[in-house]
Amino acid sequence: MKDFPHASFPPDMIGVMTAAMESAVSSLPHPVSSAHIQSLAETILRTTKEGERDPATLARMALLELMISPRA
């Protein structure tokens, strides 16, 4: 992953990020590509690093960013 070489989160935040990731992935149509997984994870990591702590908000931000990101 890019831009997160020294990211560190306490166990409770990892749980919040995991819940956000599971929620975001479950709302995508199957099959879910690895590129989508990576995009969601990067957004969740970045948004958490910026201070967001709500799993629903983290999931929503990740999905919104995925929707507006350029298609390759």
Secondary structure, DSSP 4 states (H G I P E B T S, - for coil): --S-TT----HHHHHHHHHHHHHHHHTSPSSPPHHHHHHHHHHHHHHHHTT---HHHHHHHHHHHHHHSPP-
